[in-house]
Amino acid sequence: MNNSNKQLSQVNNKVSVLIDRADTYFERKSLVQATYLYQEALALEPENIHALNGVGVIAMQAGMLTIAVEMFDAACDIEPDNICVNKNLALVYTRLSRYDEAIIHYLSILDVDGNNHDVYGELARLNMRVNHLDYALHFYKYAFELHPEDSRNFDGIVKLDVNSVSEDNINTIEELLNKGNLSLQNRCNFYFSLGHLYHARKKCDQAFANIMVANLSKRAVFDKVKHTEFITKIIKTFTPNLFEIFLNDDANVENKSVFIVGMPCSGQSMIEKMLVELTDNFSIGTSNIINEIVDRLDFSSFKDKNCSEYNEEYISGVIQNNARYFINYVNNMATKQGINTSPLIINNLPNNFLHLGLISLMFPNAKIIHCKRNRRDVTLSCYFENFQKENYFSYDISTITSYYDQYERLMDHWDSVLSNRIITIDYDDLIESPKNAAQNIINKLGVKGNHQKILEFSIEAEQTFVFNSHHYKKHFNTL
């Protein structure tokens, strides 16, 4: 063996040892050491796919998405058909909301592995995000054919084109449910999808039966007494006196956030869609940021030990620090998506109605849109909604009605102390006349809307899945 071949062999051996050690550290979650070793391997062999991918994965996990893209791109240039690298690029582009680029890399995987059901599913969900609904349905059907056990595929078909679901498709799901080897999550999801399917076909008894089984399988308990005590605590904390002392209309005047609140299934997502499309403003969607802020607070510290005087230093710090935290969060989110924040920042997490007191103290100029819907319809809609987490109240009709009572109680309180800051929108008006509702909301917010877009605006929510209680009267005799 000549010297050059010997040296090359030594380098290859050293690179192999470095990568083995890096992989071991990675498995132990010792990411700093793993990164160092992957980089040492790259110094010896710059085009090593495994090391480039390893650094990219660690960067992605750390939230350094730009570095992750650089690493994965370099690996993909060397080996364009590498399934692992293409998948990681698709994942990081999805996190960056660069959905079209994510789609390209998932399609590259199909060029190599045409029967990859996971990729078909991801392509369906990404096409949903970019509103390419025909493509989404096409990919969901392929994914369902290849892997019917994944409940997301059947659910996607039901939501996009309920009429395309065949009796054979339904029989396939029934057989899977009868076998008993599905995960609890998939079983629950299938029952919800069947409920929605039968509702669309006006088979209300079958619809309700499937939804009832789905909710029973959630196995979560909502404590009505504890929740009532929580609402009482909020009302006692955010008193007229508190707002008189600490509500400063000159604070954070540059921030013009819009919080869309109310009971779930009351039109929040429709209004978000309306504002984003018609006013070109930025939405953080159903971000849980306000809940995260509230979870860190100690409301008992708002007053001194004797509960006689407000702890002004603490409350002022809470207002200023958390307002700054929210603004930084929004700016970081916009930066990751490669856009500048706009005059309006929209957050449509429904249960922010719980925190309108703190929101108003942090952002006195924020606009609050309260979506209101009648008790029976919203109860049915929540019961039929497959909430993936939290919203434990929605798994039983009696707990939904209890939650609604406390929601009304708290909104009455907010109306009394923040009345001029809340814009109330009726759900039925939104559904019956979306163009008029859009113009009304835009006028009340005092923002400019695109007149032509308003004239063309329509709510593309599937009317098939708008749940009205009169279809289910016999199931709601307790309401």
PALO-720948 format. One record per residue (C-alpha): x, y, z; residue number from 1; residue in three letters. Coordinates in steps of 0.2 Angstrom, whole numbers, plus 5000, padded with zeros to 4 digits. Layout:
BEGIN
east;north;up;num;residu
X;Y;Z;NUM;ALA
...
# end
This chain:
BEGIN
east;north;up;num;residu
5000;5000;5000;1;MET
5007;5017;4995;2;ASN
5008;5031;5007;3;ASN
4993;5041;5000;4;SER
4982;5026;5001;5;ASN
4989;5022;5019;6;LYS
4985;5040;5024;7;GLN
4968;5039;5017;8;LEU
4964;5023;5026;9;SER
4970;5031;5042;10;GLN
4959;5046;5039;11;VAL
4944;5035;5035;12;ASN
4947;5025;5051;13;ASN
4948;5041;5062;14;LYS
4932;5048;5054;15;VAL
4923;5032;5058;16;SER
4929;5032;5076;17;VAL
4924;5050;5078;18;LEU
4907;5047;5071;19;ILE
4904;5032;5082;20;ASP
4908;5042;5097;21;ARG
4898;5056;5091;22;ALA
4883;5045;5089;23;ASP
4885;5038;5106;24;THR
4885;5055;5114;25;TYR
4870;5060;5104;26;PHE
4860;5044;5110;27;GLU
4865;5050;5128;28;ARG
4858;5067;5124;29;LYS
4876;5075;5127;30;SER
4874;5086;5112;31;LEU
4889;5098;5115;32;VAL
4901;5083;5114;33;GLN
4892;5075;5100;34;ALA
4893;5092;5090;35;THR
4911;5094;5093;36;TYR
4915;5076;5087;37;LEU
4904;5078;5071;38;TYR
4913;5094;5067;39;GLN
4930;5085;5070;40;GLU
4925;5072;5058;41;ALA
4920;5086;5045;42;LEU
4937;5094;5047;43;ALA
4944;5078;5041;44;LEU
4931;5073;5028;45;GLU
4920;5089;5024;46;PRO
4908;5079;5013;47;GLU
4903;5066;5026;48;ASN
4884;5064;5025;49;ILE
4882;5056;5042;50;HIS
4892;5070;5051;51;ALA
4883;5084;5041;52;LEU
4866;5077;5045;53;ASN
4871;5074;5063;54;GLY
4876;5093;5066;55;VAL
4860;5098;5057;56;GLY
4849;5087;5068;57;VAL
4857;5094;5084;58;ILE
4855;5112;5077;59;ALA
4837;5109;5073;60;MET
4834;5102;5091;61;GLN
4842;5118;5098;62;ALA
4831;5129;5087;63;GLY
4846;5135;5076;64;MET
4836;5132;5061;65;LEU
4847;5142;5049;66;THR
4862;5132;5053;67;ILE
4851;5116;5051;68;ALA
4846;5121;5034;69;VAL
4864;5124;5029;70;GLU
4870;5107;5035;71;MET
4856;5097;5027;72;PHE
4857;5107;5011;73;ASP
4876;5103;5010;74;ALA
4872;5084;5013;75;ALA
4858;5085;5000;76;CYS
4870;5092;4987;77;ASP
4881;5078;4990;78;ILE
4868;5064;4990;79;GLU
4851;5071;4983;80;PRO
4842;5054;4985;81;ASP
4846;5052;5003;82;ASN
4829;5049;5012;83;ILE
4835;5054;5029;84;CYS
4842;5070;5024;85;VAL
4827;5075;5013;86;ASN
4816;5071;5028;87;LYS
4826;5082;5039;88;ASN
4826;5096;5027;89;LEU
4807;5094;5025;90;ALA
4805;5095;5044;91;LEU
4815;5110;5046;92;VAL
4807;5119;5032;93;TYR
4790;5115;5040;94;THR
4796;5123;5056;95;ARG
4801;5138;5046;96;LEU
4783;5138;5038;97;SER
4792;5136;5021;98;ARG
4779;5123;5016;99;TYR
4782;5123;4997;100;ASP
4801;5119;5000;101;GLU
4796;5105;5013;102;ALA
4784;5098;4999;103;ILE
4798;5097;4987;104;ILE
4809;5087;4998;105;HIS
4795;5075;5003;106;TYR
4792;5072;4984;107;LEU
4810;5068;4982;108;SER
4808;5054;4995;109;ILE
4794;5047;4985;110;LEU
4806;5046;4970;111;ASP
4816;5034;4980;112;VAL
4802;5026;4990;113;ASP
4785;5027;4981;114;GLY
4776;5017;4995;115;ASN
4781;5028;5010;116;ASN
4764;5031;5018;117;HIS
4771;5043;5031;118;ASP
4777;5054;5017;119;VAL
4760;5054;5008;120;TYR
4752;5059;5025;121;GLY
4764;5073;5028;122;GLU
4762;5079;5010;123;LEU
4743;5079;5013;124;ALA
4745;5090;5029;125;ARG
4757;5102;5020;126;LEU
4745;5104;5006;127;ASN
4731;5108;5018;128;MET
4742;5122;5025;129;ARG
4745;5130;5008;130;VAL
4727;5128;5004;131;ASN
4730;5115;4990;132;HIS
4715;5105;4995;133;LEU
4714;5094;4979;134;ASP
4732;5089;4981;135;TYR
4729;5086;5000;136;ALA
4714;5074;4996;137;LEU
4724;5065;4983;138;HIS
4739;5062;4996;139;PHE
4727;5057;5010;140;TYR
4719;5044;4999;141;LYS
4736;5036;4994;142;TYR
4741;5037;5013;143;ALA
4725;5028;5018;144;PHE
4727;5015;5005;145;GLU
4744;5011;5011;146;LEU
4742;5013;5029;147;HIS
4723;5014;5035;148;PRO
4729;5012;5053;149;GLU
4734;5030;5054;150;ASP
4718;5039;5059;151;SER
4724;5055;5052;152;ARG
4722;5049;5034;153;ASN
4704;5044;5036;154;PHE
4700;5060;5045;155;ASP
4708;5070;5032;156;GLY
4697;5062;5018;157;ILE
4681;5065;5029;158;VAL
4685;5083;5031;159;LYS
4690;5087;5013;160;LEU
4677;5076;5004;161;ASP
4665;5067;5014;162;VAL
4656;5061;4999;163;ASN
4671;5052;4992;164;SER
4671;5040;5007;165;VAL
4665;5023;5001;166;SER
4657;5009;5011;167;GLU
4673;4999;5009;168;ASP
4682;5013;5017;169;ASN
4670;5013;5032;170;ILE
4671;4993;5033;171;ASN
4690;4995;5034;172;THR
4689;5006;5049;173;ILE
4675;4995;5057;174;GLU
4687;4980;5055;175;GLU
4701;4989;5063;176;LEU
4691;4995;5078;177;LEU
4685;4977;5080;178;ASN
4702;4970;5080;179;LYS
4707;4979;5096;180;GLY
4725;4982;5092;181;ASN
4724;5000;5089;182;LEU
4732;5013;5100;183;SER
4719;5022;5111;184;LEU
4723;5038;5102;185;GLN
4720;5031;5085;186;ASN
4704;5022;5091;187;ARG
4697;5039;5098;188;CYS
4701;5048;5082;189;ASN
4692;5035;5071;190;PHE
4677;5036;5082;191;TYR
4677;5055;5080;192;PHE
4679;5054;5061;193;SER
4665;5042;5060;194;LEU
4654;5053;5070;195;GLY
4658;5068;5058;196;HIS
4655;5056;5043;197;LEU
4638;5051;5049;198;TYR
4633;5069;5054;199;HIS
4637;5074;5036;200;ALA
4626;5061;5030;201;ARG
4612;5066;5042;202;LYS
4613;5050;5052;203;LYS
4612;5059;5069;204;CYS
4609;5043;5080;205;ASP
4625;5035;5073;206;GLN
4635;5051;5073;207;ALA
4631;5054;5092;208;PHE
4634;5036;5096;209;ALA
4652;5037;5089;210;ASN
4656;5054;5096;211;ILE
4650;5048;5113;212;MET
4662;5033;5112;213;VAL
4676;5044;5106;214;ALA
4674;5056;5121;215;ASN
4672;5041;5134;216;LEU
4689;5034;5127;217;SER
4698;5051;5131;218;LYS
4697;5046;5150;219;ARG
4700;5063;5156;220;ALA
4691;5071;5171;221;VAL
4686;5090;5172;222;PHE
4685;5096;5190;223;ASP
4669;5108;5189;224;LYS
4672;5114;5207;225;VAL
4690;5118;5205;226;LYS
4686;5128;5189;227;HIS
4672;5138;5197;228;THR
4685;5142;5211;229;GLU
4697;5147;5198;230;PHE
4685;5159;5190;231;ILE
4680;5167;5207;232;THR
4699;5170;5210;233;LYS
4701;5179;5193;234;ILE
4686;5190;5197;235;ILE
4692;5194;5215;236;LYS
4709;5198;5208;237;THR
4705;5209;5193;238;PHE
4693;5222;5202;239;THR
4688;5239;5196;240;PRO
4700;5246;5209;241;ASN
4715;5236;5201;242;LEU
4711;5243;5184;243;PHE
4709;5261;5191;244;GLU
4727;5260;5198;245;ILE
4737;5250;5185;246;PHE
4728;5252;5168;247;LEU
4739;5264;5159;248;ASN
4732;5269;5142;249;ASP
4749;5276;5137;250;ASP
4758;5260;5140;251;ALA
4764;5250;5125;252;ASN
4755;5261;5113;253;VAL
4765;5254;5098;254;GLU
4758;5236;5101;255;ASN
4741;5234;5093;256;LYS
4737;5216;5096;257;SER
4720;5208;5093;258;VAL
4714;5194;5104;259;PHE
4700;5183;5098;260;ILE
4692;5175;5112;261;VAL
4676;5165;5118;262;GLY
4670;5147;5120;263;MET
4679;5136;5107;264;PRO
4670;5132;5091;265;CYS
4663;5150;5091;266;SER
4671;5157;5075;267;GLY
4688;5162;5081;268;GLN
4697;5154;5066;269;SER
4685;5162;5054;270;MET
4689;5179;5061;271;ILE
4707;5176;5061;272;GLU
4706;5170;5042;273;LYS
4696;5186;5039;274;MET
4709;5198;5046;275;LEU
4724;5189;5039;276;VAL
4717;5189;5021;277;GLU
4708;5206;5021;278;LEU
4720;5217;5031;279;THR
4737;5208;5027;280;ASP
4741;5207;5046;281;ASN
4751;5194;5055;282;PHE
4744;5180;5066;283;SER
4752;5169;5079;284;ILE
4737;5158;5078;285;GLY
4732;5148;5093;286;THR
4749;5151;5102;287;SER
4748;5147;5120;288;ASN
4760;5161;5125;289;ILE
4747;5170;5137;290;ILE
4744;5154;5146;291;ASN
4763;5151;5148;292;GLU
4764;5169;5155;293;ILE
4749;5166;5167;294;VAL
4756;5149;5173;295;ASP
4772;5158;5180;296;ARG
4762;5171;5190;297;LEU
4757;5171;5208;298;ASP
4741;5181;5209;299;PHE
4741;5180;5228;300;SER
4757;5192;5227;301;SER
4746;5206;5219;302;PHE
4743;5211;5237;303;LYS
4753;5212;5253;304;ASP
4753;5199;5267;305;LYS
4738;5207;5275;306;ASN
4728;5208;5258;307;CYS
4725;5226;5261;308;SER
4736;5235;5249;309;GLU
4742;5232;5231;310;TYR
4760;5226;5229;311;ASN
4763;5240;5216;312;GLU
4781;5235;5213;313;GLU
4777;5217;5209;314;TYR
4762;5221;5198;315;ILE
4771;5234;5188;316;SER
4785;5222;5185;317;GLY
4773;5208;5180;318;VAL
4765;5220;5167;319;ILE
4781;5227;5160;320;GLN
4791;5211;5160;321;ASN
4778;5200;5152;322;ASN
4773;5213;5139;323;ALA
4791;5213;5134;324;ARG
4791;5194;5134;325;TYR
4776;5193;5123;326;PHE
4783;5206;5110;327;ILE
4799;5197;5109;328;ASN
4790;5180;5107;329;TYR
4780;5188;5092;330;VAL
4796;5196;5084;331;ASN
4805;5179;5085;332;ASN
4791;5170;5078;333;MET
4790;5183;5063;334;ALA
4809;5182;5060;335;THR
4808;5163;5059;336;LYS
4795;5165;5046;337;GLN
4805;5178;5037;338;GLY
4792;5192;5038;339;ILE
4791;5208;5047;340;ASN
4777;5210;5060;341;THR
4762;5220;5054;342;SER
4752;5234;5063;343;PRO
4740;5220;5070;344;LEU
4746;5205;5079;345;ILE
4732;5192;5080;346;ILE
4731;5178;5093;347;ASN
4715;5167;5092;348;ASN
4717;5155;5106;349;LEU
4699;5155;5113;350;PRO
4702;5152;5131;351;ASN
4712;5169;5132;352;ASN
4695;5175;5138;353;PHE
4701;5169;5155;354;LEU
4715;5181;5155;355;HIS
4708;5197;5148;356;LEU
4712;5206;5164;357;GLY
4731;5203;5162;358;LEU
4730;5206;5143;359;ILE
4722;5223;5146;360;SER
4735;5228;5159;361;LEU
4750;5223;5147;362;MET
4742;5230;5131;363;PHE
4729;5244;5135;364;PRO
4727;5247;5117;365;ASN
4724;5229;5112;366;ALA
4707;5225;5104;367;LYS
4697;5211;5111;368;ILE
4685;5202;5099;369;ILE
4673;5191;5109;370;HIS
4665;5178;5098;371;CYS
4648;5173;5105;372;LYS
4637;5158;5101;373;ARG
4622;5151;5109;374;ASN
4624;5138;5123;375;ARG
4616;5123;5114;376;ARG
4625;5124;5098;377;ASP
4642;5128;5106;378;VAL
4639;5113;5118;379;THR
4636;5101;5104;380;LEU
4651;5108;5093;381;SER
4663;5106;5108;382;CYS
4657;5089;5111;383;TYR
4659;5084;5093;384;PHE
4677;5092;5092;385;GLU
4692;5081;5094;386;ASN
4702;5092;5105;387;PHE
4720;5085;5105;388;GLN
4725;5092;5122;389;LYS
4718;5102;5136;390;GLU
4699;5107;5135;391;ASN
4695;5092;5146;392;TYR
4678;5100;5149;393;PHE
4673;5095;5132;394;SER
4672;5076;5135;395;TYR
4655;5077;5143;396;ASP
4640;5087;5140;397;ILE
4637;5091;5158;398;SER
4655;5098;5160;399;THR
4653;5108;5144;400;ILE
4637;5117;5151;401;THR
4646;5120;5168;402;SER
4661;5127;5159;403;TYR
4649;5138;5148;404;TYR
4641;5145;5164;405;ASP
4658;5150;5171;406;GLN
4663;5157;5154;407;TYR
4647;5168;5154;408;GLU
4650;5173;5172;409;ARG
4668;5179;5169;410;LEU
4663;5188;5152;411;MET
4650;5197;5162;412;ASP
4663;5203;5174;413;HIS
4675;5208;5160;414;TRP
4661;5218;5151;415;ASP
4658;5227;5167;416;SER
4676;5232;5170;417;VAL
4683;5233;5152;418;LEU
4667;5236;5142;419;SER
4674;5249;5130;420;ASN
4688;5237;5125;421;ARG
4678;5222;5120;422;ILE
4670;5220;5102;423;ILE
4656;5206;5103;424;THR
4653;5197;5087;425;ILE
4638;5185;5085;426;ASP
4642;5168;5077;427;TYR
4626;5167;5067;428;ASP
4629;5184;5060;429;ASP
4647;5178;5055;430;LEU
4640;5163;5046;431;ILE
4625;5171;5038;432;GLU
4633;5186;5031;433;SER
4652;5185;5031;434;PRO
4655;5200;5020;435;LYS
4645;5212;5031;436;ASN
4653;5204;5047;437;ALA
4670;5207;5039;438;ALA
4667;5225;5036;439;GLN
4659;5228;5053;440;ASN
4675;5220;5062;441;ILE
4687;5230;5051;442;ILE
4678;5246;5055;443;ASN
4678;5243;5073;444;LYS
4696;5239;5073;445;LEU
4700;5255;5064;446;GLY
4711;5246;5051;447;VAL
4712;5247;5032;448;LYS
4704;5232;5023;449;GLY
4706;5228;5005;450;ASN
4689;5233;4998;451;HIS
4690;5221;4983;452;GLN
4695;5206;4994;453;LYS
4680;5210;5006;454;ILE
4668;5210;4991;455;LEU
4675;5193;4986;456;GLU
4677;5186;5004;457;PHE
4669;5170;5009;458;SER
4671;5158;5023;459;ILE
4676;5141;5017;460;GLU
4672;5132;5033;461;ALA
4664;5116;5029;462;GLU
4645;5120;5032;463;GLN
4643;5101;5033;464;THR
4652;5101;5050;465;PHE
4643;5116;5057;466;VAL
4634;5107;5072;467;PHE
4617;5114;5076;468;ASN
4608;5107;5091;469;SER
4591;5106;5083;470;HIS
4597;5090;5074;471;HIS
4601;5082;5091;472;TYR
4586;5087;5102;473;LYS
4583;5070;5109;474;LYS
4601;5069;5115;475;HIS
4600;5086;5123;476;PHE
4585;5085;5134;477;ASN
4596;5089;5149;478;THR
4601;5106;5142;479;LEU
# end
